[in-house]
Amino acid sequence: MTDYLITCVNRSGTDPEHRHITEVGIRPRTGGSGRVVPVKLVRQQIKLGVHHYFSVDASGHRVPVRRYKCVCGRKTIRTFPDDLADNTLSVKKPCASP
């Protein structure tokens, strides 16, 4: 099992209430090269317990990433309890285009 740091996020749409994360940039916690993967893969790996994903807050603490299903039905990810504070995925920059 590998722990992956989420380094960037790509979101869908323009509506601030429904700009769901669709892709994330990840790299192993121990370092190394990163890549962009679809949220669907991250959700599957979290569910199966294959890998752990996390973000880092402003103090350098690990914040676990969890599966999330929006009230609109979209399946995505977020940190707990929400994706609004500064220790979550909301402050991640968009991933660079390939």
LOLO-406414 format. One record per residue: residue number from 1; x, y, z of N, C-alpha, C, O in turn. Coordinates in steps of 0.1 Angstrom, whole numbers, plus 2048, in hexadecimal, padded with zeros to 3 digits. Atoms other than C-alpha are relative to their C-alpha. Example, Ala and Ser with C-alpha at 12.3 -4.5 7.8 and 13.67 -1.06 7.14 Angstrom:
BEGIN
   nr  n.u  n.v  n.w  ca.u  ca.v  ca.w  c.u  c.v  c.w  o.u  o.v  o.w
    1  809  7F4  800   87B   7D3   84E  809  80C  800  813  80C  807
    2  7F7  7F5  800   889   7F5   847  7F8  80B  808  7FD  816  809
This chain:
BEGIN
   nr  n.u  n.v  n.w  ca.u  ca.v  ca.w  c.u  c.v  c.w  o.u  o.v  o.w
    1  808  7F4  800   800   800   800  809  80C  800  813  80D  807
    2  7F8  7F4  801   80D   822   7F7  7F7  80C  804  7EB  80C  802
    3  807  7F3  7FD   803   844   805  804  80A  7F6  810  80C  7F3
    4  7FE  7F6  80A   7FE   85E   7EB  7FC  80E  804  7F2  810  80A
    5  803  7F1  7FE   800   884   7EF  7F9  805  7F4  7FE  804  7E9
    6  807  7F9  80B   7E7   897   7DA  806  80E  7FF  806  816  808
    7  7F9  7F3  802   7FA   8B4   7CB  7F9  80A  7F8  7FC  816  7F9
    8  808  7F6  808   7E0   8C4   7B4  7F3  7F9  7FD  7F1  7ED  7FE
    9  80D  805  804   7BC   8C0   7A9  7FB  807  7F4  7FD  813  7F2
   10  807  7FA  80B   7A8   8C5   78A  7F1  7FE  803  7ED  7F4  808
   11  80F  800  7FD   783   8CD   78D  7F8  802  7F4  7FC  807  7EA
   12  809  7FF  80B   765   8CC   777  7F8  80D  802  7F6  812  80D
   13  809  7F6  800   74E   8E8   76E  805  80E  805  810  810  808
   14  7FD  7F3  7FC   74C   90C   778  7F8  805  80C  7FB  80F  812
   15  809  7FD  7F5   731   90C   793  808  7FD  80D  80C  7F2  80F
   16  7F8  802  7F4   743   911   7B4  7FB  7F5  80A  802  7EF  811
   17  807  80A  7F8   72A   8FA   7C6  803  7F2  7FA  801  7E8  802
   18  7FE  80D  806   731   8DE   7AE  80C  7FE  7F7  80B  7F9  7EC
   19  7F3  802  807   755   8E0   7A2  807  7F4  806  810  7F6  80E
   20  7FB  80D  7FA   75C   8BC   7AB  80E  7FD  7FB  811  800  7EF
   21  7F3  805  803   77F   8AE   7AB  7FE  7F4  7F6  7F7  7EB  7F9
   22  801  80B  80A   783   898   78C  80D  7F9  7FE  80D  7ED  7FA
   23  7F2  806  801   7A9   892   78B  808  806  80B  806  811  810
   24  7F6  7FB  7F6   7C5   895   7A4  80E  7FC  7FC  811  7F2  7F5
   25  7F2  803  801   7EA   897   7A2  805  7FA  80D  803  7FE  818
   26  7FB  807  7F4   7FB   87E   7B9  80F  7FD  7FF  814  7FC  7F4
   27  7F2  805  7FF   81E   874   7C4  801  7F8  80D  7FA  7FB  816
   28  7FE  807  7F4   829   85A   7DD  805  809  80B  80C  812  809
   29  7FC  7F8  7F4   82D   867   800  810  801  802  815  80B  806
   30  7F1  801  7FF   852   85C   7FF  807  808  7F5  814  808  7F5
   31  7FA  7F8  80B   858   872   7E0  7FF  7F8  7F3  7F9  7EE  7F2
   32  801  806  80D   85D   86A   7BC  7F8  808  7F7  7F3  813  7FA
   33  807  7F9  80A   84C   874   79D  7F1  7FF  802  7EC  7F5  808
   34  80F  800  7FE   827   87D   79C  7F9  7FD  7F3  7FF  7FD  7E8
   35  808  802  80B   80B   877   784  7F2  805  803  7EE  807  80E
   36  80E  7FC  7FE   7E7   882   77E  7F7  7F4  7FD  7F9  7ED  7F4
   37  809  80B  801   7CC   868   784  7F1  804  801  7EF  80E  808
   38  80E  7FD  7FF   7A6   868   781  7FB  7FD  80E  800  7F4  815
   39  806  802  7F3   792   86B   7A1  7FA  7F2  802  7FA  7EC  80C
   40  806  80E  800   780   84A   798  80A  7F6  805  807  7ED  80D
   41  7F6  80A  7FC   7A1   837   79D  803  802  80F  805  7F9  816
   42  7FD  7FD  7F2   7A8   849   7BE  7F5  7FA  809  7F8  7F4  813
   43  80B  805  7F8   785   840   7CB  801  7F1  801  7FE  7EB  80B
   44  7FF  80E  800   78A   81C   7C1  80B  7FB  809  808  7F2  811
   45  7F5  804  7F8   7AB   819   7D2  7FE  803  80F  802  7FB  817
   46  804  7FE  7F2   79E   829   7F2  7F7  7F6  805  7F8  7F0  810
   47  80A  80A  7FD   780   812   7F2  807  7F2  803  803  7EB  80C
   48  7FA  80D  7FF   796   7F3   7ED  80B  800  80B  810  7F5  80E
   49  7F5  7FF  7F7   7B0   7FF   806  80E  7FD  7FA  817  7FA  801
   50  7F4  803  807   7CB   7FC   7EC  80B  80B  803  816  808  805
   51  7F7  7F5  7FD   7DA   81F   7F2  7F9  80A  809  7ED  80A  809
   52  805  7F5  7F9   7D5   83C   809  804  80D  7F9  80F  80E  7F3
   53  7FE  7F3  807   7D2   860   7FC  7FF  80B  80B  7F6  809  814
   54  801  7F5  7F6   7D8   880   810  804  80D  7FA  80B  80E  7F0
   55  7FB  7F3  803   7DD   8A5   80E  808  805  80C  809  7FD  816
   56  7F8  7FA  7F5   7F3   8BB   825  7FA  80D  803  7F9  816  7FA
   57  806  7F3  7FD   7E5   8D8   838  80C  80A  802  817  807  800
   58  7F6  7F6  7FF   7F7   8F9   83E  80A  7FE  80B  815  804  80A
   59  7F6  803  7F6   808   8EB   85D  808  7F4  7FD  811  7F0  805
   60  7F9  80C  803   815   8CD   84B  7FB  7F3  804  801  7E9  803
   61  807  80C  7FC   7FD   8B4   859  7F9  7F9  7F5  7F3  7FF  7EC
   62  807  808  80A   7EF   898   844  7F1  800  802  7EC  7FF  80E
   63  80F  7FF  800   7CA   89B   83C  7FB  7F5  7F7  7FD  7F6  7EB
   64  804  80B  808   7BA   87A   830  7F6  805  7F5  7ED  80D  7F8
   65  809  7FE  80B   7A7   87B   80F  7F6  7F4  800  7FA  7E9  801
   66  80A  80A  800   786   868   80E  7F7  801  7F4  7F6  80B  7ED
   67  80A  800  80A   76C   85E   7F5  7F4  808  804  7F1  80A  810
   68  80B  7F7  7FD   74F   876   7F2  7F6  7FF  7F5  7FA  800  7E9
   69  80B  800  80A   72D   875   7E0  7F8  80D  803  7F2  80E  80E
   70  808  7F3  7FF   71E   898   7DB  7F1  7FE  800  7ED  7F3  7FB
   71  80F  801  800   6F9   89E   7E0  7FB  800  7F2  7F0  7FC  7EF
   72  804  800  80E   6F8   8A3   7BA  802  7F2  7FA  7FE  7F0  7EF
   73  7FE  80D  805   703   87F   7B6  80E  7FD  7FB  812  7F2  7F9
   74  7F2  802  805   727   885   7AA  809  7F9  80A  809  7FD  816
   75  7F7  807  7F7   740   86D   7B9  80E  806  7FE  814  807  7F3
   76  7F3  7F9  800   761   87F   7C2  807  7FD  80D  805  7F2  813
   77  7F8  801  7F4   779   883   7DF  800  80D  807  7FE  818  801
   78  7FE  7F4  7F8   77F   89C   7FB  807  7FC  80D  808  7F0  810
   79  7FB  802  7F3   78F   8A0   81C  7F5  801  80A  7EA  805  806
   80  80B  801  7F6   77B   89C   83C  802  80C  80A  80D  80E  80E
   81  80E  803  803   765   8AC   847  7FA  808  7F4  7EF  805  7EF
   82  805  7F9  80C   763   8C4   829  80B  803  7F7  817  800  7FA
   83  7F5  7FB  80A   776   8D3   80C  800  80F  7FF  801  815  7F4
   84  801  7F1  800   773   8F7   817  80B  807  808  80E  812  805
   85  7F6  7FA  7F7   78E   8FD   831  80E  7FF  7F9  810  7F8  7EF
   86  7F3  800  806   7B3   904   829  808  7F4  802  814  7F3  7FC
   87  7F8  80C  7FF   7BF   8E2   833  7FB  7F5  7F7  7FD  7E9  7F9
   88  807  809  809   7AC   8D1   817  804  801  7F1  80D  809  7EE
   89  7FD  800  80E   7AD   8CB   7F2  7FC  80D  7F9  800  810  7ED
   90  805  7F3  806   79C   8ED   7EB  80B  809  7FC  809  812  7F3
   91  7F5  7F7  803   7BD   8FF   7EB  80A  7FB  7F6  814  802  7F2
   92  7F6  806  80A   7CF   8E8   7D2  7FE  807  7F3  7F3  80A  7EF
   93  800  7FA  80D   7D8   8F7   7B1  7FC  7F6  7F6  7FD  7EA  7F8
   94  803  809  80B   7CC   8E8   790  80D  7F8  7FC  818  7FE  7FC
   95  7F4  808  806   7E3   8CC   782  803  806  7F3  7FB  80A  7EB
   96  7FB  7FB  80D   7F8   8D7   765  7FB  7F6  7F5  7FA  7EA  7F7
   97  804  808  80B   7EC   8CB   743  80D  7F8  7FB  818  7FD  7FB
   98  7F4  808  805   802   8AF   734  806  806  7F3  810  800  7EE
